[in-house]
Amino acid sequence: MEENSNVNYRLPLLLALTLIIGLYLGNLLSAGSSDAQLSGGAAKYRKMQDIIEVLDKKYVDSLNGEELFEQTISDMLHKLDPHSNYIAAKDLAEMTESINGEFGGVGVRFFILRDTVCITNVIAFSPSAKAGLKSGDKIIEVNGKKIAKKKITNDKVMSLLKGKENTIVTVKIDRNGKQFTKE
């Protein structure tokens, strides 16, 4: 009977010791394989970095590394799933503004013709409609900053014309050769 009681406490002790040793060995083996995976992955990232460096040194046109990197991420996600999109941080802020309605604009649509911003449409009930702006008006200045006859992009014009809601934007307009200022 005494021999039976020795077996009763030795068996759980032996099982616990085996479990601890197994966990320890498993942890050692898995750490080694993940290091190997990381070093293989690092080699792939190094290849990408090498390609970018060669392009930067030898490519005929100048490159924007950040834009190239952002486009690569976008293409990779699209290749994996055509319904997935990558949104760069600069675009995310703009997208969040438009979704949450955190900005206000003057309420015009425009195009740039020969370095002049031409209003194509005034949105009903917008600040521009209330100020009396019309389709065909040319925007000469925004908040005292001359924009006519200067190289300017759509994005730059939009950033000048939008801001937090209830912000006052002053525009100088040319309508059929007559210039006037509106808020």
N, C-alpha and C positions, 0 to 999 in steps of 0.2 A: 504494500500500500504506500509505503514511503517512497518507493521508486516511482510510482505513478504520480505522486505530487511533484517530484523533481521534473518530470517531463512536462507537467502542466505549466510551470512558470518558465521553463527553458524554451519551449516552442514559440510563445509570443515574443520573447526576447530575441530569438534567432530570426524570426520574421521581420521584426523592426530593424534589426541590424542589417539584414539583407536589403530592405527597402532603402535605408539611408545610403548604403554603399551604391546601390543602383542609381539613385537620384544624383549622387555626386559624380559618378562616372558618366551618366547621361548628360549632365550639365557640361562636363569637360569636353565631351565629344561634340555636342551641338555648338559650343562656343568656337571650336576650331573650324567647323564647317561654315558658320556664318562669317568668320573672318575671311575664309577663302572666297565666299560669295561676294563680300564687300570688295576684296581686292580685284576680283574679276570685273565687278561693276565700275570700280574706280578706273580701270583700264579703258573701259568704254567711254567714260566721261572725259578721260584724258585725250582720247581720239577726237572727240568733239571739240575740245579746247584746241588741239593741234590744228584741226581744219579751220577753225575761226582765226587762229593766228596766221596761218598761211594766206587765207583770203585777205586778211587785214594788210599784210605786207605786199602781196602780189596782185591783188585784184585791181583792175583798171580804175574803177570808180571808188569813191570813198564809201565806207560802210559804217552804219550805225549798229554797233554790236548789240545794244539793248533791243533795238527793233528786230534784228535778226534772231535773237534769242526768243523774243516774244512770239514771232511768227513760227519758229520751230516748235514751240510748245503747242501753239494753236493747231498746226498741221498734224502733230503727233496725236493730239486728242481727237481731231476730226477723223484721222485714219482708224483709230480704235473704235470710235462710235460717231457716225455722221450727225447725231443729234446732240453731241456734247460740244460746248464752246468754252474757250478760254477767254476771259476778259481781263485785260491788263489793268493794273491799278489806276492808271490815268483815265482809262475809259470807264472803269467801275464807278468812280466818283461822279462823272458826268451822267452815267446811266441812273445812278441812285438819285441824283437831283431830279431827273425828269420823271422817274417813277414816283418819288415821294412828293413831288411838286414843291421842292425846296428853293426854287428859283423863279424869278419872274423875268419876262422879256418885254420888249417894247411892243411886240405884237405885229411884226412885219415879216414878210418873206422877201428875199432879195437875191440878186445875182451881181457878180462883179463884171463890168464891161470896161475894158481899157483903163484899169486902175480906178474906176468909179463905182461906188456901191449904189445900185439902182433898185428901188423898191418895186417889187412885182405885185405884191398883194398886201393889203392891210387887213388884219384879222378883226372881225366885227367885235365891238365892245372892248377892244384892247386899249391900252394907254395911247397908242399911235392913232387909233380911230378917234378917240376923244380929243386928241390934240389937232386933228384935222389933216393928218398926213394922207397922201394919195398915191395910188399906183403911178409910177413914172417919176416920182420925186427922187432926187439924188441926195444921198447923205454925204455932206462935205466934212463935218466934224462930229465927234462924239465926246461930250464932256470937255470941250475945249481942245481936244486932240485932233489935228487935221488928219483925215484918212483919204481924202480925194487926191488923185494924181500921185499916189504912193503905191508901191507893191504891197498888197495886203491879201491875206488868205480869208476864206470863209470862216475858218475857226477863229481867227483873230477878231473879225467883225462880230461874230456871235458872242465872243467873250466880252467885248466892249458893250454890247447891247443887252446883255443879261446880267442879273445879279440877284441878290436877295429880294424877295417880294417887297413892294412899296419903296424901293430905292428909286430916287429921282435920276433920270438920265436926260441930259440936255443934248439935243441934236441940232446941227445947223444944216438946213435943207436948201437945195437949189431946185426951184420949180420954174421951168421955162425962163431961165436967166435971172430970176429974182431970188435973192437969198434972204432967209429968215431963220430964226431960232425958235425951237419948240421944246417943251419939257414933256 
